Amino acid sequence: MQFVKMHGIGNDYVYVDCVRNPLPADPAALSRVISDRHFGVGSDGLILVCPSEKADAKMRMFNADGSESEMCGNGLRCVAKFVYDKGIARKPQLTIETGRGLLPVDLEIKNGVVCRVRVNMGEPILKSADIPTTLPGDPPVNARINLGGVRFDATCVSMGNPHAVFFVGEDYFVGKRDLVAEFGPQIENHAVFPRRVNAHFVKVHSRGEVTMRTWERGSGITLACGTGACAVCVAGVLTGRTDRKLIAHLPGGDLELHWSETDNCVYKTGPATEVFTGEWRG
């Protein structure tokens, strides 16, 4: 099986062309073995680029633990690059079918290949039952969660997949405790999140700039989460901490975000990078 290793600001996946080739027999099992960073290719998961009757291509995304997720924002940018660079659809504007519907993307092309992608990530989902979470509020804003004697205030947003955003102080963010490693697994699997959740810890620098770290559902600590960055942008506005246009600094790089007042959609712009190609014989 031929594959391509790609990443969006460090959020790396193995990509397989299922437009021209058969779908793997067991994508969940394949994702678990191919994602292993010692015995496999090494990645945050597996993304299948599939044919679509509604769009230029369809994206299916599997986490490193084999669970299938509705969306991956960084993965979506790489899917768009894959579709253009590999000749599936050579157009500067594409539509990709995802678990949260059809998403339009605009490509920035340099020397015949895609280098950056702007994605309309759609409207944020703010109704608790649809996120889903049992925390109160539509959406929950600064809703109290207690873990190990530490109080967290969660603001919850879905971008097609569920996110819990925690705004934290400098001491906890870079100093005394590693909140992501310590509390990420507990938050992901907390009873108030019936489909588990992606957890993001955020330090606000100004109304237009934040730094964030992520515990990603099914993959653990990752260098970036595109849908999570969108959720952080929305949560910042809902809590009055940030403006609608935001630069998010993630361990793997930066994303430009805009929660538009015109159409209520969140727009995300960032790079997409191909690392290498290979043949999987596992």
C-alpha positions as CSV (number, residue, x, y, z in Angstrom):
1,M,0.0,0.0,0.0
2,Q,1.4,3.4,-1.0
3,F,1.1,6.2,1.5
4,V,2.1,9.8,2.0
5,K,3.3,11.2,5.4
6,M,2.0,14.8,5.9
7,H,1.6,17.3,8.7
8,G,-0.2,20.5,9.5
9,I,2.0,22.4,11.9
10,G,3.2,19.1,13.4
11,N,-0.2,17.4,13.6
12,D,1.0,14.4,11.5
13,Y,-1.0,11.7,9.7
14,V,-0.5,8.9,7.2
15,Y,-2.5,9.6,4.0
16,V,-3.8,6.9,1.6
17,D,-5.2,7.5,-1.8
18,C,-8.5,5.6,-1.8
19,V,-9.7,7.4,-4.9
20,R,-7.4,5.4,-7.2
21,N,-6.9,2.4,-4.8
22,P,-9.1,0.1,-2.8
23,L,-10.2,1.1,0.7
24,P,-8.1,-0.8,3.4
25,A,-10.0,-3.8,4.7
26,D,-9.8,-2.7,8.4
27,P,-8.9,1.1,8.6
28,A,-9.2,1.1,12.4
29,A,-6.7,-1.7,12.8
30,L,-4.4,-0.2,10.2
31,S,-4.4,3.1,12.0
32,R,-3.3,1.5,15.2
33,V,-0.3,-0.3,13.7
34,I,0.8,2.3,11.1
35,S,0.6,5.2,13.7
36,D,3.0,3.5,16.1
37,R,6.1,5.6,16.4
38,H,8.4,2.7,17.1
39,F,7.0,-0.2,15.0
40,G,5.0,1.7,12.4
41,V,5.4,4.8,10.3
42,G,4.6,7.0,13.3
43,S,1.7,9.5,13.3
44,D,-1.3,10.9,15.1
45,G,-3.5,8.7,13.0
46,L,-4.6,7.6,9.5
47,I,-6.5,9.7,6.9
48,L,-8.1,8.1,3.9
49,V,-8.7,10.3,0.8
50,C,-11.8,8.8,-0.7
51,P,-14.1,9.5,-3.7
52,S,-17.1,11.6,-3.1
53,E,-20.4,12.1,-5.1
54,K,-20.8,15.5,-3.5
55,A,-17.4,17.1,-3.4
56,D,-13.9,16.9,-4.9
57,A,-12.9,14.2,-2.3
58,K,-14.1,12.7,1.0
59,M,-11.9,12.6,4.1
60,R,-12.1,9.8,6.6
61,M,-9.9,10.2,9.7
62,F,-8.9,7.6,12.3
63,N,-7.0,8.4,15.5
64,A,-3.9,6.6,16.6
65,D,-6.1,4.3,18.9
66,G,-8.2,3.3,15.9
67,S,-11.3,5.3,16.7
68,E,-12.8,7.2,13.8
69,S,-13.3,11.0,14.3
70,E,-15.7,13.3,12.6
71,M,-13.1,16.0,11.7
72,C,-9.5,17.1,11.8
73,G,-8.7,20.7,10.9
74,N,-5.0,20.2,10.2
75,G,-5.7,17.0,8.4
76,L,-8.3,18.7,6.2
77,R,-5.6,21.2,5.0
78,C,-3.4,18.3,4.1
79,V,-6.2,16.5,2.3
80,A,-6.7,19.6,0.2
81,K,-3.0,19.6,-0.6
82,F,-3.1,15.9,-1.4
83,V,-6.1,16.3,-3.7
84,Y,-4.4,19.2,-5.7
85,D,-0.7,18.0,-5.6
86,K,-1.6,14.4,-6.6
87,G,-3.8,15.5,-9.5
88,I,-7.2,14.3,-8.1
89,A,-8.6,17.8,-8.7
90,R,-6.3,20.6,-9.9
91,K,-8.4,23.6,-8.8
92,P,-7.5,26.6,-6.5
93,Q,-10.8,26.2,-4.7
94,L,-11.9,22.7,-3.6
95,T,-14.8,21.2,-1.6
96,I,-14.0,18.3,0.8
97,E,-16.7,16.1,2.3
98,T,-16.1,15.5,6.0
99,G,-18.0,14.1,9.0
100,R,-19.4,17.5,9.6
101,G,-20.5,18.1,6.0
102,L,-19.0,19.8,2.9
103,L,-16.2,22.3,3.7
104,P,-14.9,24.7,1.1
105,V,-11.1,25.4,1.0
106,D,-9.0,28.0,-0.8
107,L,-5.5,27.0,-1.8
108,E,-2.3,29.1,-1.8
109,I,-0.1,27.6,-4.5
110,K,3.6,28.2,-5.0
111,N,5.8,26.5,-7.7
112,G,2.9,24.2,-8.6
113,V,2.2,22.8,-5.1
114,V,0.0,23.9,-2.3
115,C,1.8,25.6,0.6
116,R,-1.1,27.1,2.6
117,V,-4.8,26.4,2.9
118,R,-7.7,28.5,4.1
119,V,-10.7,26.5,5.3
120,N,-14.2,27.5,6.0
121,M,-14.7,25.2,9.1
122,G,-18.4,26.0,9.3
123,E,-20.5,27.4,12.1
124,P,-19.6,26.4,15.7
125,I,-22.0,24.0,17.4
126,L,-23.0,25.5,20.7
127,K,-26.0,23.5,21.9
128,S,-24.8,21.2,24.8
129,A,-26.7,18.2,23.6
130,D,-25.1,18.5,20.2
131,I,-21.5,19.1,21.4
132,P,-22.2,16.7,23.3
133,T,-21.8,17.4,27.0
134,T,-24.0,17.3,30.1
135,L,-22.5,20.5,31.5
136,P,-25.1,23.2,31.8
137,G,-25.5,26.0,29.3
138,D,-25.9,26.3,25.5
139,P,-23.0,26.4,25.3
140,P,-21.4,25.8,28.7
141,V,-19.2,28.8,29.4
142,N,-16.8,28.7,32.4
143,A,-18.6,25.5,33.6
144,R,-17.0,24.0,36.7
145,I,-15.1,20.7,36.6
146,N,-13.2,19.5,39.6
147,L,-10.3,17.0,39.0
148,G,-7.9,15.8,41.7
149,G,-8.7,18.8,43.9
150,V,-8.0,21.3,41.0
151,R,-10.9,23.4,39.7
152,F,-11.2,23.9,36.0
153,D,-13.6,26.2,34.1
154,A,-14.6,24.6,30.8
155,T,-16.0,26.4,27.8
156,C,-17.4,23.8,25.4
157,V,-17.7,24.1,21.6
158,S,-18.1,21.5,18.8
159,M,-16.5,22.1,15.4
160,G,-18.0,18.8,14.2
161,N,-16.0,17.2,17.0
162,P,-16.2,18.0,20.7
163,H,-13.8,20.5,22.5
164,A,-13.4,21.7,26.0
165,V,-11.3,24.9,26.4
166,F,-9.6,25.9,29.6
167,F,-8.1,29.4,30.0
168,V,-5.2,29.1,32.5
169,G,-2.6,31.3,34.2
170,E,1.1,31.5,33.4
171,D,2.1,29.4,36.4
172,Y,0.1,26.4,35.3
173,F,0.8,26.8,31.6
174,V,4.5,26.7,31.6
175,G,5.6,26.3,35.2
176,K,4.5,24.3,38.1
177,R,2.4,21.5,36.5
178,D,2.0,20.0,33.1
179,L,-1.7,20.3,32.8
180,V,-2.0,18.5,29.5
181,A,-0.2,15.3,30.6
182,E,-1.7,15.3,34.1
183,F,-5.3,16.1,33.4
184,G,-5.8,15.5,29.6
185,P,-6.7,11.8,29.9
186,Q,-9.1,12.5,32.8
187,I,-10.9,15.3,30.9
188,E,-11.0,13.3,27.7
189,N,-12.8,10.4,29.4
190,H,-14.9,12.5,32.0
191,A,-18.5,11.4,32.4
192,V,-19.8,14.8,31.3
193,F,-18.5,14.1,27.8
194,P,-20.4,11.1,26.5
195,R,-18.3,10.9,23.3
196,R,-15.1,11.9,25.0
197,V,-13.6,15.3,24.3
198,N,-10.5,17.2,23.1
199,A,-9.0,19.3,25.9
200,H,-7.2,22.6,25.3
201,F,-5.3,24.7,27.8
202,V,-4.9,28.3,26.7
203,K,-2.9,31.3,27.8
204,V,-4.2,34.6,26.6
205,H,-1.5,37.2,25.6
206,S,-3.8,39.8,24.2
207,R,-7.2,40.1,22.5
208,G,-5.7,38.9,19.3
209,E,-3.1,36.3,20.4
210,V,-3.1,33.1,22.5
211,T,-0.8,30.1,23.1
212,M,-2.5,26.7,23.4
213,R,-1.6,23.1,24.1
214,T,-3.8,20.1,23.4
215,W,-4.8,16.7,24.6
216,E,-6.4,15.1,21.6
217,R,-9.2,12.6,21.9
218,G,-7.8,9.2,20.8
219,S,-4.2,10.4,20.2
220,G,-3.0,12.1,23.4
221,I,-0.7,15.1,23.3
222,T,-0.3,16.5,19.8
223,L,1.7,19.4,18.4
224,A,-1.5,21.0,17.0
225,C,-5.2,20.7,16.7
226,G,-6.9,22.7,13.9
227,T,-10.5,22.2,15.1
228,G,-9.3,22.9,18.6
229,A,-7.8,26.2,17.6
230,C,-11.2,27.1,16.0
231,A,-12.9,26.1,19.3
232,V,-10.4,28.3,21.2
233,C,-11.2,31.3,19.0
234,V,-14.9,30.8,19.6
235,A,-14.4,30.2,23.4
236,G,-12.3,33.4,23.6
237,V,-15.1,35.4,22.2
238,L,-17.8,33.7,24.3
239,T,-15.8,34.4,27.5
240,G,-14.9,38.0,26.5
241,R,-11.2,37.3,26.5
242,T,-10.4,37.7,22.8
243,D,-11.6,39.2,19.5
244,R,-13.0,37.4,16.6
245,K,-9.7,37.5,14.7
246,L,-6.9,35.5,16.5
247,I,-3.4,34.2,16.1
248,A,-3.0,30.9,17.9
249,H,0.5,29.7,18.8
250,L,0.6,25.9,19.0
251,P,3.7,23.8,19.7
252,G,4.0,22.9,16.0
253,G,3.3,26.4,14.6
254,D,0.8,29.2,14.2
255,L,-2.8,29.3,12.8
256,E,-4.8,32.3,11.7
257,L,-8.4,32.2,12.9
258,H,-11.5,34.3,12.2
259,W,-15.0,33.8,13.6
260,S,-16.9,35.8,11.1
261,E,-19.8,38.0,12.2
262,T,-21.1,37.9,8.6
263,D,-21.9,34.2,8.2
264,N,-21.1,32.9,11.7
265,C,-18.5,30.5,10.2
266,V,-14.9,30.0,11.6
267,Y,-12.1,30.4,9.0
268,K,-8.7,28.8,9.6
269,T,-5.6,29.4,7.6
270,G,-2.3,27.5,8.0
271,P,0.4,25.5,6.2
272,A,0.2,21.9,4.9
273,T,3.5,20.0,4.4
274,E,4.4,16.7,2.7
275,V,7.2,14.9,4.6
276,F,7.8,11.7,2.6
277,T,6.1,8.9,0.6
278,G,6.5,5.2,1.2
279,E,5.1,1.7,0.8
280,W,3.5,-0.1,3.8
281,R,4.0,-3.8,3.8
282,G,2.5,-4.6,7.2
